[in-house]
C-alpha cells in the first residue's frame, strides 16, 4: 500500500505542473477577456445570489441561492480545513498567498464555466440540469470527450472525494476520542445512514438541506477564526508579512518545501477547495432558474471568493497564528487545525470543530453525490434511474471505506482525479469561452439600458447546440439542431425559457 501511495504522489508531483499551467493560462486569459469580471462585477454577484428564481410557465428550477449552496456544499468541506493545513505544513506559509492568487484568477474561470453550463443546460422531469459534459458535447461537438469527463467526475466526486470527506470526519472524531477502528466504523456507518436519507430524496431534498447546513456551519467556523484572530491580534501584521515574504522566497521556513513545490501545494489545495476550473460547480449552476446565463456565472464566481478568501483564509490564520511545525510529511491535516484551535482558545475548541467539520464534510458528500448523479443522467439517458440507484449505494460504501482508509492515500487519489477533471474541462472552456464573454457583454448592455437582463437565443446566434432559451418566439432550438440528449428527457417543441 505504501508503494501505491508513493507512486500516486510521484505522478501528482509531475502532472500537477501541467494543471497549474492550464489554470494560470485560463485564469489570466479570461480575466483579460472579461476585463476583470470577478472584480468589477462584484455588486452584480451579490445581487444575483439573493435574487429569486426567474422562470417561465411550468418551470420549477431551484433558486440561484440554492444552486449556490449545492456548489458551496461541495466546495466548503475538508479542503478548507484539512486541505489548507496540509498545504501550509508541506508548503510553508507562502502556500496561502498562492491560494489567494488562484482564487482571484479562478473567479473569472468560474464565471465562464458556470455561464456556459447555464447556456447549455437541459430541462428534465425534476427541473434543470447540465454541466461540462453538456457544453463539451453540444458546444464543442465532442461526444467522446464529454463521456470521458462524465465518467471522470462521477468517479471523482461520487467515490474519491466522498471518501476524503468521511476520512476527515473520522480523523477529527478520533483526534478527540482516541484512535480506534471501532470508532472509524461507527463514524463511517453513521455518516452513510444520514447521507442515504438525503440523497435518495433527489435534488430538491438535497438543496433544502444544504440551504440550511452550509451557511450555518460556515458562519460558526468563521466565528471561531475571528476569536483566534482577536486573541492573537498583535501577531496578525507579522503573519501577513510572513505569508508574502515566504511566497516570494524572501524568507524560508526550516524544513518546509520551497520554490515551485511550495506553489504547487498552494495551487493543488486551492483548486481542491474552490474548484474553479475543475468542472464541478457548473453542474450545480445549471440547476438554477435564471433569466440570463451570466447571472449564475456571477453567483458561482462569488462562490470562489466565499470558499477561498473567507473560509480557507480562516483556516490559514488559525494555523499560522499557532506557530506550526513545517515540513512534516506525516502530519494529519485535521489534527493540525484542531491542535491550533485548542492552543488558541482552549480544549473545548476540538470537539466544537469536530461538529462543524462533520456538517461541512457531510454537506460536501451531498453536493458531490449530486454531481455524480447529474453525469450518470448524461451517460445513461432514459435509463438513468437504475444506474443512479446503484451509484447511490456505491457512494454509501465509499463513505464507509473513506472513514477506514489512510489519510495520505485518500488525499493523493483526490489530487490525481481532480487533475484529470480539470484538464478536460479547461481544454473545453478555452475554445468556448468567447460565448461566455459575449453573454457578459449582452448582460451589461441590457443592464445599462435599465433592463433586468433576459436572454434569448437570438441574442447569441453563433451559439450552436443550445437546447433552451428560445420559447418566446416559438423557436424550437432543440428540434432545429436535432438534439435529443443522451442527457435527459427529450425536449418538447415548446422549449421552456429560464
N, C-alpha and C positions, 0 to 999 in steps of 0.2 A: 504493500500500500504506500509506503514511504517513497518507493521508486516512481510510482504513478504520480504522486503529488509533485515530486521534483521535476518530472518530465513535463507535466502540465504547466508548472511555474516557469520552466525554461522557455516553453513555447510562448507564454504570455509576455515574458520579458523581451522577446524579439518582435512578435507580431503587433504588440501594442504601440510600437513606434509608428507603424503604418496607420493604425487607427488614429493616433494622436495627430498625425499629419493631415488626415482626411477631416478630422474635427476642426482643426485650425483653418484649413482652406475653406471649408463650408462656412464656418463662423465669420471669418473675415469677409468672404465674398458676399454673403447675404447681408451682413452689416452695411457694406458699401452699397449694394443694390437697393436696399430698403431705406437708405440714408439713416441708419441707426434707429430702426423701428422700435427696438427693445428699450430705447431711452426716451425718444421724443414722443412716443405714443403711450407713455405710462398712464396719463389721465384716462385714455380710452380703455386701457386694460382694466383699471379699477371700475369704470362704468360698466364695462361688458360683463364682468364677473358677477355683478349684482343684478343684472337685468333678468327679467323673467323669460320664459320660453316665448319664441315668436313663431307661431305655427299657422298653417292654413287649415281649412276644414278637414277634420278627420285625423289630423296628425297628433301623435302622442309621444313625441320625443322628450327626453329629460331636459331639465333646465341647464343653462350654461354653468351655474354653480355646482349642480350635481355632477355634471360631466367633469368639472374641475376637481371635485372631491374623489371621483373614481381614479383619476390620474394621480392626484395627491396621495391617495391611499397606497398606490404602488410606489410613488416616489419617497414619501415620508415614512421611513421604516428603519431597518437596521443599518442601511447605508449611511444614514445621518448620524448614527450613534456609534456603532461598532466600526463601520467603514472608515469614518473620519479618524477614529482612534488609530486604526491600523496605518492609515496614510501618514499620520503625524509621527507615530513611533518608528516606522520604517523610513520615512522620507524627511523627517525633521519638520520644524515649524514652517519652512518655506513652502511645503506642500499646500498649506492653506491658501497662500497667495494664488497658486495655480488653479485651485478650485474656484476661487473668486473670479479669476480671469475667464475660466471655462464657462462659468455661469453668465458672465457679461456677453461673451460671444455667442454662447448657446441660446440666449434669448432670441436672437434673430433666426437661428436654425429651428428652434421650437415653433416660432411663428410660421415659418414656411411649411414645415411638415404637417402641422395641425390645420393650417388653411387648406392645404391640398387634400387632407383627409375629409374636410367638410365639402369641398368641391366634388369629390368622387364618392361621397357616401351613398349608401343604398337604403331602401325602405323595406322593412320586413314586418312580420306579424307583431313583434314586440317593440317596434319603433325603428329608429335609425341605427345603422351600424356601418363600419368601414375601417379604414386604416391603410397602412403602406401596401399591403397585398393588393388592395383595390386600385390605388393610384399607380402601382407598378404595372398591373395587368391592363387597366383601361387607359391610363395616360401614357405610360412608357411603352405599352403594347408588348410586354414581355411576360407571357403567362408562366413560363418555366421559372423565371426568376421570382415571380410573385409566389409561386408554390414553394420554392426553396425558403423564402422569407417566412411564409406562413408556418412551415414545419419548424423553422428555427425559433420563432417567437413562442410557438406552442410548447416546445420542449424547454426553452429557456425559462419562460415565466411560469408555466404550469408546474414544472418539476424542479429545475435547478434553483431558481430564485425563491420558490416557496420553501425549499429545503434550507436556504440561507436564513430566511425569516424564522422558521421554527428552531433552527440551530442557535440563533442568537437569544431567543426566548429561553431555551433550555439552559444555555450558558449563563444567562442572567439569574435564573432561578437557583441554579447550582452554586453560583457565587455567594448567594445569601444563605442557603440551607445545606451546603456541602455537596461534594461530588458523589454522585450515586447513579448507577444505571437504572435503578428503580424510579428515581426522580425524573430521569430523562424519559422513561416510558410513560410516566404519568402526564408529563408535560405534552409529549407527542400525541398521545391518545386523546387527552382533554382538548387540545387545540384542534385536532381532526374532527371531533364531535361538534364543536362550536362552528367550525368552518362549514361542515356539511349542512348544518341548519340554515345557513345563509345562501350558499352557492346553489343549492337545489331550488331556491326560490326565484332565480332569474335576476336580470339586471336591475329591475325596479327595487327588489328587496335589498340587493347589494348596495345600490346608490342611497337607499334610505339609511342603511347602517353607516356607510362611510360619511354621509352628510352630517352625522352627529359625532362619530368617533374621532375622525381626523382633526377637526378644528379644536375640540376639547382637549385631546391628548397633546396636540402640538402646543397649545397655549400653556398647559401645565408644565411642559418641558421647558419652554422659553422662560417661564416664571422662575424655575429652578436655576436656569443660567443667569438670569438677572440678579438673583440672590448671591450667586457666586461672584459676579462682577462687582456688586456693591461691597461684599466682604473684602475683595482684593482691589478696590478702586485705585489705590495708589500705584499698583503694578501694571495697570492697563496700558498707559503710554509706552512703557518699556516693552510690553508684549507686542504691540503693533510694530514697533521698530525692529524687534527680534524677527518677526514674520518677514518683513520686507528685506532686511539685510541678509537673512539666510536664503531668501528666494533668489537673490542675485549674486550669491557667492561671496558677499562681503563679510560673512560671518559663518563659521562652521560649527556644528554641534558634534562633539566627540561621539564616535560610534554610529552616527546616522549616515544614511546613504546620501550622496552628494551629486551635483550636476544633473545630467539627464535622468538618472534614476529617481531623483527627488521629484522632478517634474512629472515623470511617468506615474508615480504613486498618486500625486495630486490629481492628475487627469483621470486615471482609472477609477479612483474612488469618487471623483466629482461626477463622472458620467454615470457610474452605477447609481449614484444618489439622485441627480436631477434628470437623467435620462434624455437630455437634449440631443437629438440626432440619432438616438438608438432606434427610433421607430415604434416605441411602445405607447407613449402618450397620445399619438394620433388615433389609436383605437378607441380611446375614451372621448377624444374631441369629436369624432364622427357621430357619437350618440346624441349630441346636443341639437336642440331645435332652435336655430337662429335665423335671422333674416338675411345674413350676409356671411360668407365663409370666413372673412377676415375677423369677424367678431370672436369666433372661437380660437382663432390664431392668437389674438391678443390675450385671451384668457389663459391659454396654455403657456404663453411666453411669461406671463406673470407667475405661473406655477414654478418656473425655473428659479426665479428670484426668491419666492417663498421657501423653496426647498433649500437652496444653497446659501443665499445671502442671509437668511434668518435662522433656519433650523440647524444646518451644518455649521454655521458660524457659532451658534450657541454651544455646540459640542466642542468646537475648537477652543473657544475661550475657557470652557470648563477644564479641559485637559492642560492647556498651556499655562494657566494660572496655578497649576498644581506642581510645576517644575518636574515634568515626566522624565523617565529614562528613555533615551533614544537608541535605536538600532537593535532592539531585542526581537529577533525573528519569531520567538516562541510566545510573545505577548498575545493575549486574547483581547480582541477589541472591546467587547462589552465589559470585561473585567477592568480594563484601563479606565474607561469612562466612569464606572461605578466607584472605583477607588478614588478618582479625582474628586467626584462629588462628595463622597464621605469625608475626605480630607478637608474640604472647604466648609461644609455645613453640618457635619455630624453623621453618625451611623444610620440615622433614620432615612437618609437620602438613598441608601442602597435598595431597600425594599420599595421605596417610592418610585425609583427609576425602573425597577422590575415591573411594576404595574403599568407605568407609561409605555415601556418597551413592549409589554405584552399586547396592549391595544394597538400601538402603532404597527408592530410587526403583523399582528392578526389582520388589521385592515389592509396591509400590503398583500397578504395572502389572498384576500378577497379581490383586490384590484388586479393582481397577477393572474388569478384564475379567469377573470373576465377576458383579459387579453387573449389567453389561450382559447377560450370558447369562441370569441369573435373570429379567430383564424381557422378553427375547425369548421365553422359555418362556411368559411370561404372554400375550404378544401372539399367538404362533403356535400355542400349544397342542400338539396331537399332531404337528404338522408342524414343530416347533421344531428338530429335528435338523439339517436342511439349512440353515435360517436361521442357526443358531449357528455352523456351519462357515464360512459366508460371513462372518459377523461376526468370527470369529477372524482370518481372513485380512485383513480391513479394519483390525483392530486392529494387526496387524503393519505394515501400510502407514503407519498414523498414527504408530507408534513411530519408523519411519524418517523420516517427514516432520517430526516434532517435533524430531529431532536437527538438522535443517537450518534450522528456522524462526527468526524473530526473537523475542527474549525478550518484548518488550513486547506484541506481538500475541497470543502464546500465553497470557500471564497475563490479559490483558483478556478474551479469549474465555472463559477459565476462570471469571472473575468473573461474566460475563453468564449463562452456563448454570447456575452454582451458584445465582444469584439466582432464576432461573426454577424450578428444582427446589425450593428452599427455600420459595418462595411457595406452590406447590401442596401440599407436604407439611404446612406449618404450617396452611394453611386446612383440611386434613383432620383433623389431630390435635387441633385446638382443640375441635371438637364431639365427638370420640371419646374425648377424654382422661378423661372420667368413668369409662370402663370400666377404664382402667389404674389409676385411683385406687381403685376397688373391688377390683381384683385385689391391690393393695398391702395393703388392709385385710384381705382374706381371708388373705393370706400371713402377716401379722402376728398375726392371730387364731390361726391354726394353730400358729405358732411359739411363741406364749405358752402354748399348751396342751401344749407339749412334743413336738409332732409335727415330722417332716420334711415341710414343706408339699407336698401333692399337690393338683392342681386337677382338677376335673370340671366339665363344662359346666353341670351343675345348680347349681353354686355361683354362677353368674352368668347367671340366666335371661334377663336383659334384653339379653344379647349376641346379636345376630342374625347369621345368615350364617356361623357358625363351623363349620368343616369337620371338626375333630378334637376330641379331649378328651372323647369320650363313649362309649368302648368298654366300660367296666366293667359297665354295666347293660344293655348291648345296644342303647343308643340310637344310632341312625344319624342323626346331626345333618346330615350331608351329604345324605342322602336326604330328610330331613324338609324341608329348605329347597330341595331340588332344585338343588343347586349342582354342576354338572358344570363344571368350570372351563375357561375359556379358558386357565387357567394350569396345566396339567399333566395327569397321569394321572387319569382318573375314579376317584373314591374308591369302594372296595367297601363293602358293607353293614356290615362289621365295621371301622369306622374304628379306626386304631391310636391308642393313647394314648401321649403322650410322657412 
